[in-house]
Amino acid sequence: MGRIFAFTSTQQSDSETRDPDQGTRSRHNRLDRKRWQSRIYLCFSAAFIVFLINLTVTIAAIAKHGLGQDYRQMLYEGDCDTVRKLNVGVHVIINALSTILLASSNYCMQCLSAPTREEVDRAHASGRWLDIGILSTRNLRAIQKRRALL
């Protein structure tokens, strides 16, 4: 049977002995900000890769087969069983790329529209309330303008 050991320190740093809320909270906020910003860049990279894949496949299909009547073109003609398997494979790839794009954009919207603790405190001080844990246009008035524009 496995055991988990937790080691705790009894010594306190200077910032924890002076004001436990101020020093550790600001360090924690900086780490959280770096963490979500790096994840935003990861999501942007994933979305950009999906865009490049779509663009490359579209250009390759047009270069190989040209544009047909009404901008439609047959990409493959052959045995029904082969066409069925290719159709399923292509749709699996399309769905996977769409899922990556949807997950990336949803994460970015959640991060950018979520109010910070300071923004919630400011709203409460002025008698307003904000939505926490859901996407809400109400929050756009209370969050930083830069984040709201993104």
Order of alpha helices (4+ residues) and beta strands (2+ residues): alpha-alpha-alpha-alpha-alpha
